[in-house]
């Protein structure tokens, strides 16, 4: 699988979980936890989180955590 396809797949999965309320507003998620869960490095996870932030699905607090919005 190409890296772009992998990022898209992770993005779709996290978006689905946010929209379906499996991940709740105010809940924090960690880059490391997502890396473990999806079996990828931090680079694709950071890309996905930036995309989710751009679409206002998460808020990234630098050097701390990411919050579901």
C-alpha positions in Angstrom: 0.0 0.0 0.0 1.3 3.5 -0.9 1.9 5.9 2.0 -0.8 8.3 0.7 -3.3 5.4 0.5 -2.4 4.5 4.1 -2.9 8.0 5.3 -6.3 8.2 3.6 -7.3 4.9 5.2 -6.4 6.1 8.7 -8.0 9.5 8.1 -11.3 7.8 7.0 -11.2 5.4 10.0 -10.7 8.2 12.5 -13.2 10.4 10.8 -15.8 7.6 11.0 -15.0 7.1 14.7 -15.4 10.8 15.5 -18.6 11.2 13.5 -20.2 8.1 15.0 -19.1 9.2 18.5 -16.9 6.3 19.2 -14.3 9.0 19.9 -16.1 11.6 22.1 -15.7 15.4 22.1 -13.1 16.3 24.7 -11.4 13.0 24.6 -7.6 13.1 24.0 -5.8 10.9 21.6 -2.0 10.5 21.4 0.3 10.2 18.4 2.1 7.2 20.0 -1.2 5.4 20.7 -2.3 5.9 17.1 1.1 4.8 15.9 0.8 1.5 17.8 -2.8 1.0 16.8 -2.3 1.5 13.1 1.3 0.1 13.0 2.8 3.1 11.4 5.4 5.8 12.2 4.6 9.2 13.6 4.9 10.9 10.2 1.7 9.5 8.6 -0.1 10.0 12.0 0.9 13.7 12.1 -0.3 14.1 8.5 -3.7 12.6 9.4 -4.0 14.7 12.6 -3.2 17.9 10.6 -5.9 17.0 8.1 -8.4 16.3 10.9 -7.5 19.6 12.5 -7.9 21.5 9.2 -11.4 20.0 9.0 -12.1 21.0 12.7 -12.5 17.4 13.9 -9.6 17.7 16.4 -7.7 20.4 18.1 -3.9 19.9 18.3 -2.3 21.3 21.5 1.4 21.5 20.6 3.7 19.5 22.8 0.8 18.1 24.7 -2.0 16.2 23.0 -4.8 16.2 20.5 -8.4 16.7 21.5 -11.5 15.5 19.7 -13.8 18.4 19.0 
